Amino acid sequence: MSRAGAARQRAPFRTEMGPGALLGVIMERGGGTRKDLIERTGLARATLEARLSELLATGFLVEDVAPTTGGGRPPRRVAFNPSGGHLVCVELGSRRSRIGIADLGGHLLATEGLDLDMDAGPGVLLGSIGTQLRALIARRGVDPGSVLGVGVGLPSPVELGGRMARPPSTGTGPLEGQWADLIVGQEIAAFLPALGISAAAPVVVDKDANLMALGEWKSSWPQARDLIVVNVDIGLACGIVAGGQVVRGAAGMAGDLAHVPDPDSDVRCRCGEVGCAEVTASLAAIGRELGYTTDEREWADQIARSLHEGVPEVVAAVSRVGGRLGRVIAGAVATLNPRLVVVGGRLAGEQPLFVDVIREAAVARLHPLVAATTQVVGTSGKQDACLQGAAFVAREKALDPLLIDALILARLGNR
């Protein structure tokens, strides 16, 4: 089990280059002929052929004829095979949980929601995740042995050791504190062999907002290598991509906007402090201002319906809270100068007013040059952005050159 973003070893080039490192070169270049690869790697032809033979035999590569404009026999070209394996994606949420299966290209092949969240406690929720994954894998006809990695999103920053830095509260009673010291990645890794998945398959955990940022970037905004994703739910979560890399920080706490304080508020946050953005600039803040007394998990639907109907007090509350959130976001934009800010969540996806208010409040506090080069937009509406991001972090770890070398050795033997 590892936290996303952990450093990985690199296999050297030339004669020491194993098949895993060669696969990385081929993926980076989008494929190539043998001549191309010899020039790029410096490998002898015989060594290159041996490495390609291993990668082709284990399904990581496919081979076809390279296009040519001249006469003569066209060269053979090798390329990465996204169908050469599978990835499992898991999102454990404070309001919902979801699972999915992706190919090695990071494309989701199947997803499924669970009517359980973190409040169910680790035993019930993780047990249900295992049961549902087994069923989903069977329905898709996926060989469990082809699963090479697992990506997991958690509703909390993740410490280097794999624990949640801000574990969800389960209130009082027998479930209180059960998530606090749990290393979720280890718990999931423990039941993978029972599903037929190799115990060697890495399990990578990360904050759900980081995975959402990665998923939004890769699938919807690939041209923007600098972006911030802020997911607005009962709480707040923020993920940052800078220079094409997810920013996690030294302790995994980067993007903790939910606990930026509002000096004008005395509302106490679950962290023990007062005025945190999570209680002043979220759906919880809107519901509290409107006096809602129903289950918090129903507030998003209630607010969205009332906003759609134009209920004046709801419009006013959404505008006030959106303004506060815009000011919080402005601080992050001024620090990071991203090309794009994506606001996620039910309101952002369905109600332009919410995003408009946030944008107006943020722009009002920014330098004109920053304001002119930063877009504030609503989410693309893809509910599985977190699962998409989980697939990408799982793929990065699963295709680590040293892990690929070991997997090929296990499959083909030491030839």
Residue pairs with C-beta under 8 A, 6 or more apart in sequence:
1 162
1 183
1 185
1 186
1 188
1 189
1 202
1 203
1 204
1 205
2 162
2 185
2 202
2 203
2 204
2 205
2 397
3 158
3 159
3 160
3 161
3 162
3 185
3 204
3 205
3 206
3 248
3 252
4 151
4 158
4 204
4 205
4 206
4 210
4 211
4 246
4 248
4 393
4 397
5 206
5 246
5 248
5 252
6 160
8 397
8 400
8 402
9 400
9 401
9 402
10 21
10 401
11 17
11 18
11 20
11 21
11 401
11 402
11 405
12 21
13 21
13 41
13 42
14 41
14 42
14 43
15 43
15 44
15 47
17 41
17 43
17 47
17 51
18 51
18 401
18 402
18 404
18 405
19 51
19 54
19 55
19 60
19 404
19 405
19 408
20 399
20 400
20 401
20 402
20 403
20 404
20 405
20 408
21 401
22 37
22 41
22 43
22 48
22 51
22 52
22 55
23 55
23 60
23 61
23 80
23 399
23 401
23 404
24 399
24 401
25 37
25 40
25 41
26 32
26 37
26 55
26 61
26 78
26 79
26 80
27 80
27 399
29 36
29 40
30 79
31 77
31 78
31 79
31 80
32 40
32 77
32 78
33 66
33 75
33 76
33 77
33 78
34 45
34 48
34 49
34 52
34 75
34 76
34 78
35 75
37 43
37 48
37 52
37 78
38 44
38 45
38 48
41 48
43 51
52 61
52 78
54 408
54 412
55 61
55 78
55 408
56 62
56 63
56 78
57 412
58 84
58 407
58 408
58 411
58 412
59 81
59 83
59 84
59 85
60 80
60 81
60 84
60 85
60 104
60 404
61 78
61 79
61 80
61 81
61 84
62 78
62 79
62 80
62 81
63 76
63 77
63 78
63 79
64 76
64 77
64 79
65 74
65 75
65 76
65 77
66 74
66 75
66 76
66 77
67 74
68 74
68 75
80 104
80 105
81 104
82 103
82 104
82 105
82 106
82 107
83 103
83 104
84 104
85 103
85 104
85 146
85 147
85 148
85 398
86 101
86 102
86 103
86 104
86 109
86 142
86 146
86 147
86 148
87 101
87 102
87 103
87 104
87 106
87 147
87 148
87 149
87 150
87 151
87 391
87 394
87 395
87 398
88 99
88 100
88 101
88 102
88 133
88 147
88 149
88 150
88 151
88 197
88 394
89 99
89 100
89 101
89 102
89 108
89 111
89 150
89 151
89 152
89 387
89 388
89 390
89 391
89 394
90 97
90 98
90 99
90 100
90 129
90 133
90 150
90 151
90 152
90 153
90 188
90 387
90 390
91 97
91 98
91 99
91 152
91 153
91 208
91 211
91 386
91 387
91 390
92 117
92 118
92 125
92 129
92 152
92 153
92 154
92 155
92 184
92 208
93 117
93 118
93 153
93 155
93 208
94 117
94 118
94 119
94 155
94 168
94 233
94 234
94 235
95 117
95 233
95 234
95 297
95 300
96 113
96 114
96 115
96 117
97 113
97 114
97 116
97 117
97 118
97 125
97 128
97 129
98 111
98 112
98 113
98 114
98 384
98 386
98 387
99 111
99 112
99 114
99 129
99 132
99 133
99 136
99 387
100 108
100 109
100 110
100 111
100 112
100 136
100 384
100 387
100 390
100 391
101 108
101 109
101 110
101 111
101 136
101 137
101 140
101 142
102 108
102 109
102 387
102 388
102 391
102 394
102 395
103 109
104 148
104 395
104 398
104 399
105 395
106 218
106 388
106 391
106 392
106 395
107 391
108 384
108 387
108 388
108 391
109 140
110 136
110 139
110 140
111 384
111 387
112 132
112 136
114 125
114 128
114 129
114 132
116 124
116 125
116 128
117 125
117 297
118 125
118 155
118 168
118 170
118 179
119 168
119 170
119 171
119 175
120 128
121 170
121 174
121 175
121 178
121 179
122 178
122 179
122 182
122 184
122 187
123 178
126 184
126 187
126 188
126 191
129 188
130 191
130 194
130 195
133 195
134 195
137 144
137 147
137 195
137 196
143 196
144 195
144 196
144 197
145 196
145 197
145 198
147 192
147 197
147 198
147 201
148 201
148 394
148 398
148 399
148 407
149 201
149 202
149 203
149 204
149 394
149 395
149 397
149 398
150 188
150 189
150 192
150 197
150 201
150 202
150 203
150 204
150 394
151 204
151 206
151 211
151 389
151 390
151 391
151 392
151 393
151 394
152 184
152 185
152 188
152 203
152 204
152 205
152 206
152 390
153 205
153 206
153 207
153 208
153 210
153 211
153 212
153 386
153 387
153 389
153 390
154 164
154 184
154 205
154 206
154 207
154 208
155 168
155 207
155 208
155 235
155 237
156 164
156 165
156 166
156 167
156 168
156 207
157 164
157 165
157 166
157 207
157 251
157 252
157 253
157 254
157 256
158 164
158 165
158 205
158 206
158 207
158 252
159 165
159 251
159 252
160 251
160 252
161 183
162 183
162 184
162 185
162 186
162 205
163 180
163 181
163 182
163 183
164 179
164 180
164 182
164 184
165 251
165 252
165 253
166 271
167 179
167 180
167 182
168 179
169 176
169 270
170 176
170 177
170 178
170 179
184 205
185 203
185 204
185 205
186 203
188 203
189 199
189 201
189 203
192 198
192 199
192 201
192 203
193 199
200 403
200 406
200 407
200 410
201 398
202 394
202 397
202 398
202 400
202 403
204 390
204 393
204 394
204 396
204 397
206 246
206 248
206 389
206 390
206 393
207 237
207 239
207 248
207 252
207 255
208 231
208 237
208 386
209 229
209 230
209 231
209 237
209 238
209 239
209 255
210 239
210 240
210 246
210 248
210 255
210 389
211 239
211 385
211 386
211 387
211 388
211 389
211 390
211 392
211 393
212 229
212 231
212 237
212 239
212 344
212 385
212 386
212 389
213 227
213 228
213 229
213 239
213 240
213 241
213 246
213 342
213 389
214 239
214 241
214 246
214 388
214 389
214 392
214 393
215 382
215 384
215 385
215 386
215 387
215 388
215 389
215 390
215 392
216 227
216 229
216 342
216 344
216 379
216 380
216 382
216 385
216 389
217 224
217 225
217 227
217 241
218 388
218 389
218 392
219 380
219 382
219 385
219 388
220 380
220 382
220 385
221 227
221 340
221 342
221 380
224 338
224 339
224 340
225 241
225 242
225 243
225 244
225 339
226 241
226 242
226 243
226 336
226 337
226 338
226 339
226 340
227 240
227 241
227 338
227 339
227 340
227 341
227 342
228 238
228 239
228 240
228 241
228 255
228 329
228 332
228 333
228 336
228 338
228 340
228 341
228 342
229 238
229 239
229 240
229 241
229 341
229 342
229 344
229 379
229 385
230 236
230 237
230 238
230 257
230 325
230 329
230 341
230 342
230 343
230 344
231 237
231 238
231 239
231 344
231 345
232 282
232 283
232 325
232 343
232 344
232 345
232 347
232 348
232 354
233 282
233 283
233 300
233 345
233 346
234 282
234 283
234 284
234 296
234 297
234 299
234 300
235 258
235 278
235 282
235 284
236 257
236 258
236 277
236 278
236 281
236 282
236 325
237 255
237 258
238 255
238 256
238 257
238 258
238 332
239 246
239 255
240 246
240 247
240 254
240 255
240 332
240 336
240 338
241 247
241 338
242 336
242 338
247 254
247 255
248 254
249 255
255 332
257 277
257 328
257 329
257 332
258 276
258 277
258 278
258 282
259 269
259 271
259 273
259 276
259 277
259 278
260 276
260 277
260 328
260 331
261 273
261 274
261 275
261 276
261 277
262 275
262 276
262 277
262 280
262 281
262 324
263 275
264 275
265 274
265 275
265 279
265 280
266 274
266 275
267 274
267 275
267 279
267 280
267 285
267 288
268 274
268 279
269 275
269 276
269 278
269 279
270 278
271 278
277 324
277 325
277 328
278 284
279 285
279 288
280 321
280 324
281 321
281 324
281 325
281 328
282 321
282 325
283 296
283 299
283 300
283 303
283 345
283 346
283 347
284 296
284 299
285 321
285 324
286 299
286 303
286 314
286 317
286 318
286 321
287 296
287 299
287 302
287 303
289 317
289 320
289 321
290 303
290 313
290 314
290 317
292 299
292 302
294 302
300 345
300 346
300 347
301 346
303 314
303 318
303 346
303 347
304 346
304 347
304 350
304 351
306 314
307 314
307 315
307 318
307 347
307 351
307 353
307 354
308 350
308 351
315 353
318 347
318 351
318 353
318 354
318 357
319 353
319 357
322 353
322 354
322 357
322 358
322 361
323 357
323 358
323 360
323 361
324 361
325 358
325 361
326 357
326 358
326 359
326 360
326 361
326 362
326 364
326 365
327 361
327 362
327 365
329 341
329 358
329 362
329 376
330 361
330 362
330 363
330 364
330 365
330 366
331 365
333 341
333 362
333 366
333 370
333 374
334 365
334 366
334 367
334 370
337 370
337 373
337 374
338 374
339 373
339 374
339 375
340 374
340 375
340 377
341 362
341 374
341 375
341 376
341 377
342 377
342 378
342 379
342 380
343 354
343 355
343 358
343 376
343 377
343 378
343 379
344 378
344 379
344 385
345 379
347 354
348 354
348 355
348 378
348 379
349 378
349 379
349 381
352 378
354 378
355 376
355 377
355 378
358 376
359 376
362 376
363 371
363 376
366 374
379 385
382 388
397 403
